Structure formats: C-alpha cells, structure tokens
Amino acid sequence: MAAKSSARPSTRRLGSSAPPQRASKLAAVPATSQDADSVSFDRLVYERVRLGIMSALAVREELTFNELKALFDVSDGNLSAHARKLEEAKYLTCSKSFEERRPKTIYRLTALGKSALHRYLDHVEAVIKATRRA
C-alpha cells in the first residue's frame, strides 16, 4: 500500500523526532522595530536543560558534569547529549581530566554562548512586552 503524499511540505528536520514547528505570531513580534535586528530566536537555547546549562554557566565561571547533573536532575546520557549539542555550536567548552583516578569534566560558557543566551533572553523579553501590551 502506497503512502499518501501530503499537500503541505513538512518542516521537520531530518533525524529529528520533534514535531514540525508551527509559526507563532508572538514569537515573531519584536518589542519595537529597533529590536527586530537584534532579537533572534535560537531553538538550540530554547530547550529546558540547555537553557539551564547556559544560565547556570552565565553566573558561575565553570561547573562540573556532576554539578550540572545534580542541578537539573537528569541522567548522564541526557546531560551529555545536551552539553554535546551546545559544545558543537561553540556555546560552551568542555575540558576533561582526572582527579584521583576519577574522570572530571568541566564546562565553561564561551563568548559566543553568552551572546546567544543574551539574544534569547532579549527575544523572550520582547515577547513578554508585546503580550502585555495586547
């Protein structure tokens, strides 16, 4: 049996299990026209654990894998996957060493990561302002 072809093209990315993204009127509304160029929405930062990692590293110079794991109550694999995505985007650095024969992984936020976090926060603030005016 042949599958039916959809009239609408899918917005799902290859290899992604996430549902197709839907356009949100509020997500596209900047607080002012001046903010339109400076505010951009970064889906990589949006995810709860990744946003948490970046926020925690914005207030602490460095955190270990175990500290982050305890902060967000996630599994090793979950934290590792999220941290790897941020590292691949050059939003954070990861250094591995050994301390008393035990592996120690330390994460630090990069300048690019800090900039991405600030852009994301600016976007959220713009959405909040637009919503409150409505």
N, C-alpha and C positions, 0 to 999 in steps of 0.2 A: 504494500500500500504506500503510495507516494505522499509525502508530507505536503500540506497546503502552503503555498507561498504567501507571505504576509504583504499587504499593500504598503504598510509602513516600514521603513528601514529601521533596524534595531540600533539602539545607541549603546548596546552592551559591548564592552571591550573583550577582545579575545582573551581567554584564560581567566576571565572574571566571573565569579559566581554571584556578583551583586546584581540586583535588578536594574533595568535600564533607568537612567537618570531622567527625571522629569524637570522641566523648566519651572522655576518658582518666580513669581512676579517680585516678591520681596527680595529674593536672593540677588536679583539683578538691579535693584534700586539703590543707588548711592545716596548718601545724605544730602549732598549738594553736587552740582555739576563739576565743581572743582575736585571732588573726591573720585570722580569717575575713572581717572587715570591711575590714581594712587591706590585704589582699593581693588584687590582681586581676590577671588575665592580659590583657595588651594585645597582641593579634595584630599590631598595627602595628609594635610594637617588636621582636617576635619574629624577624622576617626578618633573616638574617645581615648584609647590607650596612647595613640601617637600624640594627640594634643596634650595629654597628661605628661608624657615623657618630656616633650618640648617645654611645657610650662614649668615643670619641676627643674629642668636644667637651666631655665632662664633665671631662676632665683638662687640656684646653687651652681657653683662653677663646675662641679663634677659629681656624678653619682655612680655607684657600682651596680652591676646587674642585680645583685641580691637586694639592694636598697630599693631599686625601681620595682622589682618583683613584689616586695612587701608593700610598697606604696599603693600598687594597683591591684593586688590580689589576683594575679594572673599566673598561668602556667609558664614554665621555662620556654616551651616551644612558642607560645603565643607572644611573649615578650620579645623573644629572639626574632621572630618574624617581623614584628612591628619595628623593632630597632634596626633591623637589616634594611627595611624599606627607607627609613629615614637616613641611614648611612649611604645607601645607593644614591639618594637625592642630594647628598653632601650637606644635609641639615645637621648631622652630628658626626662626631668621630668616635671611634671605638679603639681602645688600646687594651691588649691582653697581656697579662703577666702571671707570674706565680708568686704566691705568698705562703710560705711554709708548706710547699708542695701542693698547694691548692690553687686552682685557676682563679684569677681575679680579672674581671672585665670592667673597665671604667669608660663611661660615656661622657662626652662634653658637647655642648651646643656650639656649632660653628657660627661665624658672622652671617653666612647665608641662611642658616636655620633661624637665627634670631630675627633676621629681616623677614623671612617667610611667616614666622609667628606673629610679628607686629602687623604685617599686611592682613593676616587672617583676623586678628583682633580688631583692626580698623574696619574690616568688612562687617564683622558682627556688630560693632558699634553703629555703623551706618544703617544696618537693617533694623536695629532696635530703635534708632531715632526715627526712621521712616515709619515704623509700625506705630510708634507713639503719636505721631502727627496724624495718622489716619483716623 
